[in-house]
């Protein structure tokens, strides 16, 4: 797996459209890592991990170091622990544990991207629609005090 987060081919266009670039100033997220962290959090909040299909060549897989440098290491660990209920998943001494955390993260991100794909269908302004999703999440959190992730921190 080479310690990289992969993106499913069927979500590649969505991912590229949601990230700000010189060719896409209307994007919502600053980096692919930010989008994938948001998607993994969304996937976890809906409890919808989804196995990846064919892997996209573009955007290429993202090094785990990019996520760590942006402060998402704890998200990988939290998803690992809550998915496996095994504290050994956070071991930094065993390479296979990091690979397991990455796989769990990828599946939650893929599930979150699938939800986004459904919710953004027909949207002209992605940022407006994502803000609506976050507002709905906030309302759900305020009425049902549970342990969901606060997804608002991912918006630029």
N, C-alpha and C positions, 0 to 999 in steps of 0.2 A: 504493500500500500504506500510505502515511502513517506509516511507522515504528511500527507496532503489531503485536503478536503476536496472531494470531487463533486461535480454538479451533473445531474441527470440531463441527458441530451434534450429531453422533452421540455425542460425548464430553461434552457440556455437563452432563448430569445427574451423571455421574461426577465431573467437576471440581467442581461445586458441593457434592457430598457429601463430598469430600475436604478442603475448606477450612473452617477454623473460622470460624463466624459466630455472631451472637446466636441465629439460628434453628437452628444446627448446631454445638453445643458439642462434639460427638463427632468433629469433623473432625480430620485428621492434620496438615495444613499450615497455617501462619499466613497465607500470602497466595497468591493465584493465581500470582504470579511464582515463588514457592518451589516450588509444585507443578509448574509448567511446566518449570522448570529440572531438577527431579528426573526428570520424564517424558522430557525431551530426553536427559538422561544415561543413563537406562534404555534409551531407544530406540537410542542410540549403542552401549551395551554389548552389545545384541543385534543391532546393525547392521540395524535395521529401520525406515528412514525410510518414512513413509506419506503420500501426497498427501492434502491436506485435501479433504473434500467440501463440502457446504453449510456456511457459516460461522454460528456461533451468535451470536444477538443478546445472550443472557445466558448466561454472563458475557460482557460486551462485550470487544472487543479491548484488550489491555494495552499501554500505552505503553512503548516501549523504555527510556525514562527510568526507569521503575519498576525494570526489570531492572538497569540501570546503577547505580541508587542502592543496590541490594541486593548489588552486587558480582558480577553475572553477565556483565559485558561480556566478560571473558576466555573464558567458556564459549561465547559466540556466535562469538568469533574462532577458538577451538580447533576447534569443530565445522566452521566454514567452511574452515579450512586442511586438516583431515583429510579432508573430503569432496571438496574440489576439487583439493588438492595445488598450490594457487596462492597464493602469499603476497600477491598483490594484493588478495585478498578482505578483508584486514584494513585496507585503506586507509580512513582517516577523511576523505579529501578527495573521494571520489566517492560520491554518494548511492546510485547503483545497486549499489555493493558492500555497503552497509548493508542494502539491500533483499534482496540475495542471501543475506547472513548470516541475516537474519530468516526467509526462506523455508526455508533449510536447518534452522534451529532449529525452526520450526513443524513440519516434516515429521518430524524426529526426536522431537519432543514428541508428535506425533500417534501415531507408532509406539509410543512408550513408554506412552502412555495406552491404546492398544489392548491391549498386553501386560497392563497393570494391570487393565483391564476383564475380561480373560480370567481372570487370577489372583485377582481379588477376587469373582468370581461366587459367590454364596451365602454370602459372609462376613458375619458379624454384627458383628465388630469389625475395621474396616479397619486400625487401628493395629497390631493383633496380626499380621494377615496381611502387612502391609508389613514389619514387623520380621522375619518369617519369610523374606520375599524378600531382605531385606538380609543376613540371616544366611547364606542360601544363596550370595549373591554373595560374601560374605566368604570362605566356604569355597572357592569356585571360585578366588578371587584367591590364596588361600594355597597351593593345589595347583598352579595354573598361573600363574606370574608373568608377566603380560602387562600391557599398557598400558590396561586398563579404568579407568573412572572409579570413584572411591570414593563410592558413593551414600549412605553413612551420614550425611554432613554435612547432609543435607536434613531429617532428622527433628528435630522440635521438642524 
